[in-house]
Each structure stands twice: as C-alpha cells, then as structure tokens.
Amino acid sequence: MEFGELFLIEDPRMNLEQRVLWAAERYQRMFGQEPTLCLLHPSLLEGERRRMGALRLVAKKSVLPNYLWLGTTSDGAASDGAARPLAR
C-alpha cells in the first residue's frame, strides 16, 4: 500500500459491507479518489469474499479488529497489502 487511512468502526450493528462502504465514502471525500485496497482483521472477513466492487479486501493479523485500513497502490491496482514507508 502506497497511501492509506485507518478507520475505527465500533458499531456492532454494521456488517462488513456497511463498514467498508462507510469508510470508502469518507476516504473518497478526504482524498478525492477511491481506495483500491482494504486491509482488515481476518475475523471481519466473511467467508471467501475478497472483493467489494473495485476494492480488494486483504486479511492481515496486524490490523486490529474493528479497524479498516483503506488506501491505494502506486499503480492503482491492489497489491499484496504490504505497507511500504514513504520516500522522503
């Protein structure tokens, strides 16, 4: 992931799709572009679902439950979800 924003969503009434759509909307408003990648805790991933529209879902144990890390990759396509440091 080249660029991203972490979202905490603690509302137990929201299912995965609602959480991802909520975070993706806010990401788009904040940065003016749609995210291509969503990192989330494996416990949030429902079944074998790996995509939600153009957004790729990647389970990572390093992402805490109830958090979604949405972002983009340099080529606009979803990668393996590995976060890389920004060049200075």
PyMOL Python script that loads the backbone (N, CA, C, O; Angstrom):
from pymol import cmd

cmd.read_pdbstr("""\
ATOM      1  N   MET A   1       0.850  -1.164   0.000  1.00  0.00           N
ATOM      2  CA  MET A   1       0.000   0.000   0.000  1.00  0.00           C
ATOM      3  C   MET A   1       0.897   1.229   0.000  1.00  0.00           C
ATOM      4  O   MET A   1       1.806   1.348   0.822  1.00  0.00           O
ATOM      5  N   GLU A   2       0.639   2.122  -0.911  1.00  0.00           N
ATOM      6  CA  GLU A   2       1.436   3.337  -1.026  1.00  0.00           C
ATOM      7  C   GLU A   2       0.915   4.461  -0.128  1.00  0.00           C
ATOM      8  O   GLU A   2       1.688   5.283   0.364  1.00  0.00           O
ATOM      9  N   PHE A   3      -0.391   4.489   0.078  1.00  0.00           N
ATOM     10  CA  PHE A   3      -1.005   5.571   0.819  1.00  0.00           C
ATOM     11  C   PHE A   3      -2.279   5.042   1.441  1.00  0.00           C
ATOM     12  O   PHE A   3      -3.019   4.308   0.785  1.00  0.00           O
ATOM     13  N   GLY A   4      -2.560   5.394   2.699  1.00  0.00           N
ATOM     14  CA  GLY A   4      -3.766   4.881   3.309  1.00  0.00           C
ATOM     15  C   GLY A   4      -4.210   5.657   4.526  1.00  0.00           C
ATOM     16  O   GLY A   4      -3.495   6.523   5.031  1.00  0.00           O
ATOM     17  N   GLU A   5      -5.407   5.332   4.987  1.00  0.00           N
ATOM     18  CA  GLU A   5      -6.012   5.953   6.163  1.00  0.00           C
ATOM     19  C   GLU A   5      -6.655   4.850   6.984  1.00  0.00           C
ATOM     20  O   GLU A   5      -7.308   3.957   6.443  1.00  0.00           O
ATOM     21  N   LEU A   6      -6.466   4.918   8.294  1.00  0.00           N
ATOM     22  CA  LEU A   6      -7.002   3.924   9.214  1.00  0.00           C
ATOM     23  C   LEU A   6      -8.335   4.412   9.772  1.00  0.00           C
ATOM     24  O   LEU A   6      -8.446   5.553  10.220  1.00  0.00           O
ATOM     25  N   PHE A   7      -9.339   3.547   9.743  1.00  0.00           N
ATOM     26  CA  PHE A   7     -10.661   3.880  10.256  1.00  0.00           C
ATOM     27  C   PHE A   7     -11.034   2.912  11.368  1.00  0.00           C
ATOM     28  O   PHE A   7     -10.865   1.701  11.222  1.00  0.00           O
ATOM     29  N   LEU A   8     -11.539   3.435  12.476  1.00  0.00           N
ATOM     30  CA  LEU A   8     -12.065   2.622  13.573  1.00  0.00           C
ATOM     31  C   LEU A   8     -13.576   2.659  13.487  1.00  0.00           C
ATOM     32  O   LEU A   8     -14.177   3.733  13.503  1.00  0.00           O
ATOM     33  N   ILE A   9     -14.194   1.489  13.396  1.00  0.00           N
ATOM     34  CA  ILE A   9     -15.649   1.399  13.303  1.00  0.00           C
ATOM     35  C   ILE A   9     -16.102   0.409  14.366  1.00  0.00           C
ATOM     36  O   ILE A   9     -15.921  -0.799  14.219  1.00  0.00           O
ATOM     37  N   GLU A  10     -16.695   0.932  15.440  1.00  0.00           N
ATOM     38  CA  GLU A  10     -17.075   0.093  16.573  1.00  0.00           C
ATOM     39  C   GLU A  10     -18.571  -0.202  16.652  1.00  0.00           C
ATOM     40  O   GLU A  10     -19.018  -0.817  17.620  1.00  0.00           O
ATOM     41  N   ASP A  11     -19.337   0.211  15.684  1.00  0.00           N
ATOM     42  CA  ASP A  11     -20.786  -0.002  15.707  1.00  0.00           C
ATOM     43  C   ASP A  11     -21.101  -1.471  15.435  1.00  0.00           C
ATOM     44  O   ASP A  11     -20.924  -1.931  14.307  1.00  0.00           O
ATOM     45  N   PRO A  12     -21.564  -2.218  16.440  1.00  0.00           N
ATOM     46  CA  PRO A  12     -21.818  -3.647  16.243  1.00  0.00           C
ATOM     47  C   PRO A  12     -23.005  -3.932  15.315  1.00  0.00           C
ATOM     48  O   PRO A  12     -23.181  -5.066  14.870  1.00  0.00           O
ATOM     49  N   ARG A  13     -23.813  -2.918  15.023  1.00  0.00           N
ATOM     50  CA  ARG A  13     -24.965  -3.109  14.124  1.00  0.00           C
ATOM     51  C   ARG A  13     -24.554  -3.117  12.655  1.00  0.00           C
ATOM     52  O   ARG A  13     -25.329  -3.544  11.799  1.00  0.00           O
ATOM     53  N   MET A  14     -23.342  -2.651  12.355  1.00  0.00           N
ATOM     54  CA  MET A  14     -22.888  -2.577  10.966  1.00  0.00           C
ATOM     55  C   MET A  14     -22.234  -3.893  10.554  1.00  0.00           C
ATOM     56  O   MET A  14     -21.388  -4.427  11.271  1.00  0.00           O
ATOM     57  N   ASN A  15     -22.638  -4.415   9.383  1.00  0.00           N
ATOM     58  CA  ASN A  15     -21.972  -5.597   8.856  1.00  0.00           C
ATOM     59  C   ASN A  15     -20.732  -5.156   8.071  1.00  0.00           C
ATOM     60  O   ASN A  15     -20.459  -3.960   7.964  1.00  0.00           O
ATOM     61  N   LEU A  16     -19.990  -6.110   7.527  1.00  0.00           N
ATOM     62  CA  LEU A  16     -18.752  -5.786   6.828  1.00  0.00           C
ATOM     63  C   LEU A  16     -18.990  -4.836   5.662  1.00  0.00           C
ATOM     64  O   LEU A  16     -18.253  -3.864   5.498  1.00  0.00           O
ATOM     65  N   GLU A  17     -20.000  -5.102   4.859  1.00  0.00           N
ATOM     66  CA  GLU A  17     -20.256  -4.252   3.696  1.00  0.00           C
ATOM     67  C   GLU A  17     -20.556  -2.814   4.118  1.00  0.00           C
ATOM     68  O   GLU A  17     -20.045  -1.874   3.510  1.00  0.00           O
ATOM     69  N   GLN A  18     -21.366  -2.638   5.132  1.00  0.00           N
ATOM     70  CA  GLN A  18     -21.681  -1.287   5.620  1.00  0.00           C
ATOM     71  C   GLN A  18     -20.428  -0.580   6.129  1.00  0.00           C
ATOM     72  O   GLN A  18     -20.237   0.608   5.869  1.00  0.00           O
ATOM     73  N   ARG A  19     -19.580  -1.300   6.851  1.00  0.00           N
ATOM     74  CA  ARG A  19     -18.341  -0.705   7.379  1.00  0.00           C
ATOM     75  C   ARG A  19     -17.421  -0.257   6.251  1.00  0.00           C
ATOM     76  O   ARG A  19     -16.889   0.853   6.268  1.00  0.00           O
ATOM     77  N   VAL A  20     -17.241  -1.136   5.274  1.00  0.00           N
ATOM     78  CA  VAL A  20     -16.338  -0.820   4.159  1.00  0.00           C
ATOM     79  C   VAL A  20     -16.884   0.340   3.338  1.00  0.00           C
ATOM     80  O   VAL A  20     -16.131   1.243   2.975  1.00  0.00           O
ATOM     81  N   LEU A  21     -18.181   0.331   3.040  1.00  0.00           N
ATOM     82  CA  LEU A  21     -18.769   1.433   2.272  1.00  0.00           C
ATOM     83  C   LEU A  21     -18.674   2.757   3.019  1.00  0.00           C
ATOM     84  O   LEU A  21     -18.387   3.792   2.418  1.00  0.00           O
ATOM     85  N   TRP A  22     -18.914   2.728   4.330  1.00  0.00           N
ATOM     86  CA  TRP A  22     -18.807   3.934   5.151  1.00  0.00           C
ATOM     87  C   TRP A  22     -17.382   4.500   5.087  1.00  0.00           C
ATOM     88  O   TRP A  22     -17.194   5.694   4.855  1.00  0.00           O
ATOM     89  N   ALA A  23     -16.391   3.640   5.292  1.00  0.00           N
ATOM     90  CA  ALA A  23     -15.001   4.084   5.271  1.00  0.00           C
ATOM     91  C   ALA A  23     -14.576   4.539   3.873  1.00  0.00           C
ATOM     92  O   ALA A  23     -13.862   5.534   3.739  1.00  0.00           O
ATOM     93  N   ALA A  24     -15.005   3.825   2.838  1.00  0.00           N
ATOM     94  CA  ALA A  24     -14.639   4.192   1.465  1.00  0.00           C
ATOM     95  C   ALA A  24     -15.214   5.554   1.081  1.00  0.00           C
ATOM     96  O   ALA A  24     -14.556   6.338   0.397  1.00  0.00           O
ATOM     97  N   GLU A  25     -16.444   5.836   1.522  1.00  0.00           N
ATOM     98  CA  GLU A  25     -17.049   7.154   1.270  1.00  0.00           C
ATOM     99  C   GLU A  25     -16.222   8.262   1.893  1.00  0.00           C
ATOM    100  O   GLU A  25     -15.932   9.271   1.249  1.00  0.00           O
ATOM    101  N   ARG A  26     -15.849   8.073   3.134  1.00  0.00           N
ATOM    102  CA  ARG A  26     -15.058   9.083   3.837  1.00  0.00           C
ATOM    103  C   ARG A  26     -13.676   9.243   3.226  1.00  0.00           C
ATOM    104  O   ARG A  26     -13.172  10.359   3.101  1.00  0.00           O
ATOM    105  N   TYR A  27     -13.068   8.136   2.848  1.00  0.00           N
ATOM    106  CA  TYR A  27     -11.758   8.187   2.192  1.00  0.00           C
ATOM    107  C   TYR A  27     -11.851   9.016   0.912  1.00  0.00           C
ATOM    108  O   TYR A  27     -11.007   9.874   0.655  1.00  0.00           O
ATOM    109  N   GLN A  28     -12.886   8.750   0.113  1.00  0.00           N
ATOM    110  CA  GLN A  28     -13.057   9.474  -1.146  1.00  0.00           C
ATOM    111  C   GLN A  28     -13.252  10.966  -0.899  1.00  0.00           C
ATOM    112  O   GLN A  28     -12.703  11.791  -1.629  1.00  0.00           O
ATOM    113  N   ARG A  29     -14.027  11.317   0.122  1.00  0.00           N
ATOM    114  CA  ARG A  29     -14.232  12.736   0.445  1.00  0.00           C
ATOM    115  C   ARG A  29     -12.944  13.386   0.936  1.00  0.00           C
ATOM    116  O   ARG A  29     -12.683  14.550   0.631  1.00  0.00           O
ATOM    117  N   MET A  30     -12.143  12.652   1.690  1.00  0.00           N
ATOM    118  CA  MET A  30     -10.903  13.205   2.250  1.00  0.00           C
ATOM    119  C   MET A  30      -9.831  13.411   1.191  1.00  0.00           C
ATOM    120  O   MET A  30      -9.145  14.433   1.190  1.00  0.00           O
ATOM    121  N   PHE A  31      -9.683  12.438   0.283  1.00  0.00           N
ATOM    122  CA  PHE A  31      -8.551  12.438  -0.634  1.00  0.00           C
ATOM    123  C   PHE A  31      -8.910  12.626  -2.100  1.00  0.00           C
ATOM    124  O   PHE A  31      -8.018  12.723  -2.942  1.00  0.00           O
ATOM    125  N   GLY A  32     -10.206  12.678  -2.424  1.00  0.00           N
ATOM    126  CA  GLY A  32     -10.618  12.936  -3.796  1.00  0.00           C
ATOM    127  C   GLY A  32     -10.409  11.773  -4.746  1.00  0.00           C
ATOM    128  O   GLY A  32     -10.455  11.957  -5.962  1.00  0.00           O
ATOM    129  N   GLN A  33     -10.185  10.597  -4.226  1.00  0.00           N
ATOM    130  CA  GLN A  33     -10.059   9.406  -5.067  1.00  0.00           C
ATOM    131  C   GLN A  33     -10.579   8.202  -4.299  1.00  0.00           C
ATOM    132  O   GLN A  33     -10.629   8.204  -3.069  1.00  0.00           O
ATOM    133  N   GLU A  34     -10.961   7.181  -5.040  1.00  0.00           N
ATOM    134  CA  GLU A  34     -11.489   5.987  -4.402  1.00  0.00           C
ATOM    135  C   GLU A  34     -10.352   5.067  -3.990  1.00  0.00           C
ATOM    136  O   GLU A  34      -9.366   4.946  -4.717  1.00  0.00           O
ATOM    137  N   PRO A  35     -10.469   4.420  -2.846  1.00  0.00           N
ATOM    138  CA  PRO A  35      -9.438   3.459  -2.437  1.00  0.00           C
ATOM    139  C   PRO A  35      -9.507   2.214  -3.308  1.00  0.00           C
ATOM    140  O   PRO A  35     -10.555   1.892  -3.869  1.00  0.00           O
ATOM    141  N   THR A  36      -8.378   1.517  -3.414  1.00  0.00           N
ATOM    142  CA  THR A  36      -8.328   0.276  -4.191  1.00  0.00           C
ATOM    143  C   THR A  36      -8.058  -0.933  -3.302  1.00  0.00           C
ATOM    144  O   THR A  36      -8.170  -2.074  -3.751  1.00  0.00           O
ATOM    145  N   LEU A  37      -7.702  -0.685  -2.039  1.00  0.00           N
ATOM    146  CA  LEU A  37      -7.295  -1.756  -1.150  1.00  0.00           C
ATOM    147  C   LEU A  37      -7.843  -1.521   0.248  1.00  0.00           C
ATOM    148  O   LEU A  37      -7.822  -0.396   0.746  1.00  0.00           O
ATOM    149  N   CYS A  38      -8.333  -2.579   0.882  1.00  0.00           N
ATOM    150  CA  CYS A  38      -8.828  -2.505   2.257  1.00  0.00           C
ATOM    151  C   CYS A  38      -8.185  -3.628   3.060  1.00  0.00           C
ATOM    152  O   CYS A  38      -8.419  -4.806   2.791  1.00  0.00           O
ATOM    153  N   LEU A  39      -7.373  -3.258   4.045  1.00  0.00           N
ATOM    154  CA  LEU A  39      -6.780  -4.230   4.948  1.00  0.00           C
ATOM    155  C   LEU A  39      -7.660  -4.325   6.180  1.00  0.00           C
ATOM    156  O   LEU A  39      -8.095  -3.305   6.714  1.00  0.00           O
ATOM    157  N   LEU A  40      -7.929  -5.552   6.638  1.00  0.00           N
ATOM    158  CA  LEU A  40      -8.789  -5.742   7.786  1.00  0.00           C
ATOM    159  C   LEU A  40      -8.378  -7.005   8.532  1.00  0.00           C
ATOM    160  O   LEU A  40      -7.688  -7.869   7.989  1.00  0.00           O
ATOM    161  N   HIS A  41      -8.811  -7.096   9.783  1.00  0.00           N
ATOM    162  CA  HIS A  41      -8.509  -8.269  10.602  1.00  0.00           C
ATOM    163  C   HIS A  41      -9.230  -9.486  10.011  1.00  0.00           C
ATOM    164  O   HIS A  41     -10.358  -9.356   9.536  1.00  0.00           O
ATOM    165  N   PRO A  42      -8.599 -10.663  10.033  1.00  0.00           N
ATOM    166  CA  PRO A  42      -9.231 -11.858   9.464  1.00  0.00           C
ATOM    167  C   PRO A  42     -10.616 -12.182  10.046  1.00  0.00           C
ATOM    168  O   PRO A  42     -11.449 -12.775   9.361  1.00  0.00           O
ATOM    169  N   SER A  43     -10.862 -11.802  11.288  1.00  0.00           N
ATOM    170  CA  SER A  43     -12.169 -12.093  11.899  1.00  0.00           C
ATOM    171  C   SER A  43     -13.310 -11.312  11.248  1.00  0.00           C
ATOM    172  O   SER A  43     -14.473 -11.691  11.385  1.00  0.00           O
ATOM    173  N   LEU A  44     -12.993 -10.236  10.549  1.00  0.00           N
ATOM    174  CA  LEU A  44     -14.036  -9.445   9.882  1.00  0.00           C
ATOM    175  C   LEU A  44     -14.379  -9.951   8.487  1.00  0.00           C
ATOM    176  O   LEU A  44     -15.455  -9.663   7.962  1.00  0.00           O
ATOM    177  N   LEU A  45     -13.465 -10.703   7.892  1.00  0.00           N
ATOM    178  CA  LEU A  45     -13.680 -11.166   6.528  1.00  0.00           C
ATOM    179  C   LEU A  45     -14.715 -12.279   6.514  1.00  0.00           C
ATOM    180  O   LEU A  45     -14.566 -13.290   7.201  1.00  0.00           O
ATOM    181  N   GLU A  46     -15.751 -12.086   5.739  1.00  0.00           N
ATOM    182  CA  GLU A  46     -16.861 -13.032   5.679  1.00  0.00           C
ATOM    183  C   GLU A  46     -16.620 -14.063   4.589  1.00  0.00           C
ATOM    184  O   GLU A  46     -16.622 -13.727   3.405  1.00  0.00           O
ATOM    185  N   GLY A  47     -16.413 -15.313   4.978  1.00  0.00           N
ATOM    186  CA  GLY A  47     -16.238 -16.388   4.010  1.00  0.00           C
ATOM    187  C   GLY A  47     -15.045 -16.168   3.104  1.00  0.00           C
ATOM    188  O   GLY A  47     -13.964 -15.789   3.557  1.00  0.00           O
ATOM    189  N   GLU A  48     -15.250 -16.407   1.831  1.00  0.00           N
ATOM    190  CA  GLU A  48     -14.181 -16.296   0.846  1.00  0.00           C
ATOM    191  C   GLU A  48     -14.205 -14.955   0.104  1.00  0.00           C
ATOM    192  O   GLU A  48     -13.499 -14.781  -0.889  1.00  0.00           O
ATOM    193  N   ARG A  49     -14.995 -14.036   0.574  1.00  0.00           N
ATOM    194  CA  ARG A  49     -15.126 -12.746  -0.109  1.00  0.00           C
ATOM    195  C   ARG A  49     -13.780 -12.019  -0.126  1.00  0.00           C
ATOM    196  O   ARG A  49     -13.168 -11.808   0.921  1.00  0.00           O
ATOM    197  N   ARG A  50     -13.329 -11.641  -1.316  1.00  0.00           N
ATOM    198  CA  ARG A  50     -12.039 -10.962  -1.465  1.00  0.00           C
ATOM    199  C   ARG A  50     -12.153  -9.628  -2.199  1.00  0.00           C
ATOM    200  O   ARG A  50     -11.166  -8.904  -2.331  1.00  0.00           O
ATOM    201  N   ARG A  51     -13.352  -9.305  -2.674  1.00  0.00           N
ATOM    202  CA  ARG A  51     -13.580  -8.042  -3.387  1.00  0.00           C
ATOM    203  C   ARG A  51     -14.912  -7.471  -2.979  1.00  0.00           C
ATOM    204  O   ARG A  51     -15.850  -8.192  -2.640  1.00  0.00           O
ATOM    205  N   MET A  52     -14.972  -6.157  -3.021  1.00  0.00           N
ATOM    206  CA  MET A  52     -16.224  -5.440  -2.820  1.00  0.00           C
ATOM    207  C   MET A  52     -16.215  -4.337  -3.879  1.00  0.00           C
ATOM    208  O   MET A  52     -15.659  -3.261  -3.660  1.00  0.00           O
ATOM    209  N   GLY A  53     -16.827  -4.613  -5.014  1.00  0.00           N
ATOM    210  CA  GLY A  53     -16.735  -3.692  -6.140  1.00  0.00           C
ATOM    211  C   GLY A  53     -15.299  -3.667  -6.637  1.00  0.00           C
ATOM    212  O   GLY A  53     -14.707  -4.717  -6.890  1.00  0.00           O
ATOM    213  N   ALA A  54     -14.737  -2.469  -6.776  1.00  0.00           N
ATOM    214  CA  ALA A  54     -13.345  -2.328  -7.233  1.00  0.00           C
ATOM    215  C   ALA A  54     -12.349  -2.440  -6.084  1.00  0.00           C
ATOM    216  O   ALA A  54     -11.140  -2.396  -6.308  1.00  0.00           O
ATOM    217  N   LEU A  55     -12.838  -2.582  -4.881  1.00  0.00           N
ATOM    218  CA  LEU A  55     -11.995  -2.605  -3.686  1.00  0.00           C
ATOM    219  C   LEU A  55     -11.593  -4.036  -3.342  1.00  0.00           C
ATOM    220  O   LEU A  55     -12.448  -4.906  -3.176  1.00  0.00           O
ATOM    221  N   ARG A  56     -10.287  -4.273  -3.237  1.00  0.00           N
ATOM    222  CA  ARG A  56      -9.791  -5.594  -2.857  1.00  0.00           C
ATOM    223  C   ARG A  56      -9.683  -5.675  -1.339  1.00  0.00           C
ATOM    224  O   ARG A  56      -9.136  -4.769  -0.711  1.00  0.00           O
ATOM    225  N   LEU A  57     -10.198  -6.746  -0.743  1.00  0.00           N
ATOM    226  CA  LEU A  57     -10.154  -6.969   0.692  1.00  0.00           C
ATOM    227  C   LEU A  57      -9.017  -7.938   0.999  1.00  0.00           C
ATOM    228  O   LEU A  57      -8.935  -9.018   0.414  1.00  0.00           O
ATOM    229  N   VAL A  58      -8.134  -7.539   1.929  1.00  0.00           N
ATOM    230  CA  VAL A  58      -6.993  -8.368   2.303  1.00  0.00           C
ATOM    231  C   VAL A  58      -6.972  -8.507   3.818  1.00  0.00           C
ATOM    232  O   VAL A  58      -6.918  -7.509   4.537  1.00  0.00           O
ATOM    233  N   ALA A  59      -7.016  -9.749   4.305  1.00  0.00           N
ATOM    234  CA  ALA A  59      -6.978 -10.011   5.740  1.00  0.00           C
ATOM    235  C   ALA A  59      -5.534  -9.954   6.230  1.00  0.00           C
ATOM    236  O   ALA A  59      -4.645 -10.579   5.652  1.00  0.00           O
ATOM    237  N   LYS A  60      -5.315  -9.198   7.302  1.00  0.00           N
ATOM    238  CA  LYS A  60      -3.990  -9.066   7.922  1.00  0.00           C
ATOM    239  C   LYS A  60      -4.144  -9.151   9.430  1.00  0.00           C
ATOM    240  O   LYS A  60      -4.926  -8.401  10.015  1.00  0.00           O
ATOM    241  N   LYS A  61      -3.416 -10.044  10.061  1.00  0.00           N
ATOM    242  CA  LYS A  61      -3.469 -10.159  11.515  1.00  0.00           C
ATOM    243  C   LYS A  61      -2.940  -8.913  12.206  1.00  0.00           C
ATOM    244  O   LYS A  61      -3.273  -8.664  13.365  1.00  0.00           O
ATOM    245  N   SER A  62      -2.127  -8.131  11.524  1.00  0.00           N
ATOM    246  CA  SER A  62      -1.555  -6.913  12.119  1.00  0.00           C
ATOM    247  C   SER A  62      -2.565  -5.774  12.232  1.00  0.00           C
ATOM    248  O   SER A  62      -2.312  -4.795  12.933  1.00  0.00           O
ATOM    249  N   VAL A  63      -3.706  -5.888  11.551  1.00  0.00           N
ATOM    250  CA  VAL A  63      -4.769  -4.886  11.668  1.00  0.00           C
ATOM    251  C   VAL A  63      -5.694  -5.334  12.796  1.00  0.00           C
ATOM    252  O   VAL A  63      -6.218  -6.448  12.771  1.00  0.00           O
ATOM    253  N   LEU A  64      -5.892  -4.470  13.779  1.00  0.00           N
ATOM    254  CA  LEU A  64      -6.721  -4.819  14.928  1.00  0.00           C
ATOM    255  C   LEU A  64      -8.190  -4.962  14.534  1.00  0.00           C
ATOM    256  O   LEU A  64      -8.639  -4.325  13.581  1.00  0.00           O
ATOM    257  N   PRO A  65      -8.952  -5.803  15.267  1.00  0.00           N
ATOM    258  CA  PRO A  65     -10.386  -5.925  14.992  1.00  0.00           C
ATOM    259  C   PRO A  65     -11.073  -4.556  15.071  1.00  0.00           C
ATOM    260  O   PRO A  65     -10.667  -3.698  15.854  1.00  0.00           O
ATOM    261  N   ASN A  66     -12.089  -4.364  14.275  1.00  0.00           N
ATOM    262  CA  ASN A  66     -12.873  -3.123  14.181  1.00  0.00           C
ATOM    263  C   ASN A  66     -12.153  -1.996  13.450  1.00  0.00           C
ATOM    264  O   ASN A  66     -12.688  -0.892  13.352  1.00  0.00           O
ATOM    265  N   TYR A  67     -10.955  -2.248  12.937  1.00  0.00           N
ATOM    266  CA  TYR A  67     -10.241  -1.246  12.153  1.00  0.00           C
ATOM    267  C   TYR A  67     -10.234  -1.659  10.687  1.00  0.00           C
ATOM    268  O   TYR A  67     -10.141  -2.843  10.364  1.00  0.00           O
ATOM    269  N   LEU A  68     -10.333  -0.680   9.817  1.00  0.00           N
ATOM    270  CA  LEU A  68     -10.178  -0.875   8.378  1.00  0.00           C
ATOM    271  C   LEU A  68      -9.099   0.082   7.920  1.00  0.00           C
ATOM    272  O   LEU A  68      -9.127   1.265   8.257  1.00  0.00           O
ATOM    273  N   TRP A  69      -8.155  -0.422   7.158  1.00  0.00           N
ATOM    274  CA  TRP A  69      -7.088   0.420   6.625  1.00  0.00           C
ATOM    275  C   TRP A  69      -7.301   0.487   5.125  1.00  0.00           C
ATOM    276  O   TRP A  69      -6.993  -0.467   4.411  1.00  0.00           O
ATOM    277  N   LEU A  70      -7.822   1.602   4.643  1.00  0.00           N
ATOM    278  CA  LEU A  70      -8.110   1.775   3.234  1.00  0.00           C
ATOM    279  C   LEU A  70      -7.027   2.608   2.585  1.00  0.00           C
ATOM    280  O   LEU A  70      -6.480   3.525   3.198  1.00  0.00           O
ATOM    281  N   GLY A  71      -6.721   2.281   1.336  1.00  0.00           N
ATOM    282  CA  GLY A  71      -5.696   3.046   0.642  1.00  0.00           C
ATOM    283  C   GLY A  71      -5.595   2.685  -0.820  1.00  0.00           C
ATOM    284  O   GLY A  71      -6.463   2.025  -1.391  1.00  0.00           O
ATOM    285  N   THR A  72      -4.503   3.142  -1.404  1.00  0.00           N
ATOM    286  CA  THR A  72      -4.231   2.910  -2.814  1.00  0.00           C
ATOM    287  C   THR A  72      -2.812   2.397  -2.981  1.00  0.00           C
ATOM    288  O   THR A  72      -1.980   2.499  -2.078  1.00  0.00           O
ATOM    289  N   THR A  73      -2.562   1.852  -4.137  1.00  0.00           N
ATOM    290  CA  THR A  73      -1.220   1.436  -4.506  1.00  0.00           C
ATOM    291  C   THR A  73      -0.731   2.361  -5.606  1.00  0.00           C
ATOM    292  O   THR A  73      -1.521   3.094  -6.201  1.00  0.00           O
ATOM    293  N   SER A  74       0.561   2.331  -5.878  1.00  0.00           N
ATOM    294  CA  SER A  74       1.135   3.264  -6.854  1.00  0.00           C
ATOM    295  C   SER A  74       0.572   3.075  -8.255  1.00  0.00           C
ATOM    296  O   SER A  74       0.459   4.046  -9.003  1.00  0.00           O
ATOM    297  N   ASP A  75       0.220   1.859  -8.625  1.00  0.00           N
ATOM    298  CA  ASP A  75      -0.308   1.623  -9.967  1.00  0.00           C
ATOM    299  C   ASP A  75      -1.828   1.609 -10.013  1.00  0.00           C
ATOM    300  O   ASP A  75      -2.419   1.347 -11.060  1.00  0.00           O
ATOM    301  N   GLY A  76      -2.471   1.895  -8.862  1.00  0.00           N
ATOM    302  CA  GLY A  76      -3.922   1.930  -8.811  1.00  0.00           C
ATOM    303  C   GLY A  76      -4.559   0.573  -8.628  1.00  0.00           C
ATOM    304  O   GLY A  76      -5.762   0.477  -8.383  1.00  0.00           O
ATOM    305  N   ALA A  77      -3.764  -0.484  -8.744  1.00  0.00           N
ATOM    306  CA  ALA A  77      -4.282  -1.834  -8.549  1.00  0.00           C
ATOM    307  C   ALA A  77      -3.926  -2.321  -7.158  1.00  0.00           C
ATOM    308  O   ALA A  77      -2.929  -1.890  -6.579  1.00  0.00           O
ATOM    309  N   ALA A  78      -4.717  -3.194  -6.636  1.00  0.00           N
ATOM    310  CA  ALA A  78      -4.457  -3.734  -5.305  1.00  0.00           C
ATOM    311  C   ALA A  78      -3.243  -4.646  -5.351  1.00  0.00           C
ATOM    312  O   ALA A  78      -3.081  -5.428  -6.287  1.00  0.00           O
ATOM    313  N   SER A  79      -2.398  -4.545  -4.345  1.00  0.00           N
ATOM    314  CA  SER A  79      -1.213  -5.388  -4.251  1.00  0.00           C
ATOM    315  C   SER A  79      -1.422  -6.416  -3.158  1.00  0.00           C
ATOM    316  O   SER A  79      -2.558  -6.761  -2.833  1.00  0.00           O
ATOM    317  N   ASP A  80      -0.344  -6.901  -2.597  1.00  0.00           N
ATOM    318  CA  ASP A  80      -0.425  -7.885  -1.519  1.00  0.00           C
ATOM    319  C   ASP A  80      -0.806  -7.254  -0.195  1.00  0.00           C
ATOM    320  O   ASP A  80      -0.957  -7.963   0.800  1.00  0.00           O
ATOM    321  N   GLY A  81      -0.964  -5.936  -0.158  1.00  0.00           N
ATOM    322  CA  GLY A  81      -1.357  -5.260   1.061  1.00  0.00           C
ATOM    323  C   GLY A  81      -0.188  -4.868   1.943  1.00  0.00           C
ATOM    324  O   GLY A  81      -0.390  -4.358   3.045  1.00  0.00           O
ATOM    325  N   ALA A  82       1.027  -5.094   1.479  1.00  0.00           N
ATOM    326  CA  ALA A  82       2.184  -4.741   2.290  1.00  0.00           C
ATOM    327  C   ALA A  82       2.338  -3.223   2.338  1.00  0.00           C
ATOM    328  O   ALA A  82       2.344  -2.556   1.304  1.00  0.00           O
ATOM    329  N   ALA A  83       2.461  -2.695   3.539  1.00  0.00           N
ATOM    330  CA  ALA A  83       2.664  -1.251   3.698  1.00  0.00           C
ATOM    331  C   ALA A  83       4.140  -0.951   3.496  1.00  0.00           C
ATOM    332  O   ALA A  83       5.000  -1.647   4.034  1.00  0.00           O
ATOM    333  N   ARG A  84       4.425   0.066   2.733  1.00  0.00           N
ATOM    334  CA  ARG A  84       5.804   0.469   2.494  1.00  0.00           C
ATOM    335  C   ARG A  84       6.010   1.889   2.999  1.00  0.00           C
ATOM    336  O   ARG A  84       5.104   2.717   2.912  1.00  0.00           O
ATOM    337  N   PRO A  85       7.194   2.173   3.525  1.00  0.00           N
ATOM    338  CA  PRO A  85       7.429   3.539   4.015  1.00  0.00           C
ATOM    339  C   PRO A  85       7.419   4.546   2.861  1.00  0.00           C
ATOM    340  O   PRO A  85       7.784   4.221   1.731  1.00  0.00           O
ATOM    341  N   LEU A  86       6.998   5.761   3.168  1.00  0.00           N
ATOM    342  CA  LEU A  86       7.001   6.808   2.165  1.00  0.00           C
ATOM    343  C   LEU A  86       8.417   7.284   1.910  1.00  0.00           C
ATOM    344  O   LEU A  86       9.218   7.385   2.839  1.00  0.00           O
ATOM    345  N   ALA A  87       8.729   7.576   0.663  1.00  0.00           N
ATOM    346  CA  ALA A  87      10.048   8.113   0.320  1.00  0.00           C
ATOM    347  C   ALA A  87      10.147   9.543   0.822  1.00  0.00           C
ATOM    348  O   ALA A  87       9.180  10.302   0.754  1.00  0.00           O
ATOM    349  N   ARG A  88      11.277   9.896   1.308  1.00  0.00           N
ATOM    350  CA  ARG A  88      11.492  11.262   1.801  1.00  0.00           C
ATOM    351  C   ARG A  88      12.443  12.005   0.911  1.00  0.00           C
ATOM    352  O   ARG A  88      12.745  13.170   1.166  1.00  0.00           O
TER     353      ARG A  88
END
""", "prot")
cmd.dss("prot")
cmd.show_as("cartoon", "prot")
cmd.util.cbc("prot")
cmd.orient("prot")
